[in-house]
């Protein structure tokens, strides 16, 4: 039995609801991952667009670099979030010893 199954099973749900709850948890994790991937993609596009602004004749390099730092931090954060979600999914799918059920 996986951790996720043990958590849901502990709620004394009928078998039909058990499967439903398991799918809801997995969908919530996928939605969180999709959201992080979208944030990463949006930040990557904005980051790349800032390179073009540096070529402007009257470019404010300080503000462009500050904006680049913000977008780069969003990319890093999104990557960490995606890794964390994958770790949570892996944890929920691990088998637990019989004594913990």
N, C-alpha and C positions, 0 to 999 in steps of 0.2 A: 504494500500500500504506500502511495506517495504521500508527502506532507500535505499537499493540497487535498487529496482524498480524505486524509485523516481529519483535517480542519473542517471540511464540509460535512463529513460523516458524523463528526461530533455534535452537529446541530440537530441530529435525529430527523433528518428529512427523508421523505419517501424516495425511492430509487429514481423516479422520474425527476423530482426536484434536484436530486443529487447531480445528475447529468447536466441539468440546466445551470445550476450554480457553478459547476466546473467550467462550462462554456463561457459564462459571464465573466469569471475571473480571467480566463485566457483572453477574451475579447478586450477586457479593460487593459491588460498588459500590452496587447497589440496596438490598441488605440494610443497608449502612452508612448510606445515606440514610434508609431507613425507621426505623432506630434513632434517628438524630438528630431526625427529625420527631416520633417518639414522645416523646423526651426533652423537646423543645420544647413539645409539647402538654401533657404532665404538669406541666411547670414553669409554664406559662401558667395552668392550672387552679389550681394551688397558690397562685400569685401573686394571682389574682383572689379566692380564698377569704380571703386575708389582709386584704383591704379590709373584709370583714364583721367580722373579729375586732377591727378598730379601733373599731367601734361598741360593743363590750362595755364595760360600766361599769368593770370592773377591768382594762382592757387595759394590757398592758406594751408601750408604744409602741416602746421601744428594741429589744426582742427581735422584735417584729413587723417593724419596719423592717429589722433585720438579716436576717431570714428573707426579706423581700421582695428585698433586695439579692442574696441567694444565688440566688433563683429567677430574678431578672432576668438575672443573669450566666449562668445555665444557658440561658436563652432566647437571649441574644446569642451564646453559644458554639455552640449548636445551629445558629443561622443561619449562622455562619461555617463550620461543618463542612459544612452543606448546600452553601454556595457553593463550598467547596474540592472537594467531591466532584464537583460539576458541572464545575469547571475540570479536574479529573483526567479525567473522561469526555471532555471536549472535547479535551484533549491526546492521549488515547489514540486518538481518532478522526481526528486530523489526518493529512493525507497527508505522507509524508516524501519527500525527493528521492531519485531513483534511486540515487545514489552511496552513500547510507546503508543501503540494503537489503543 
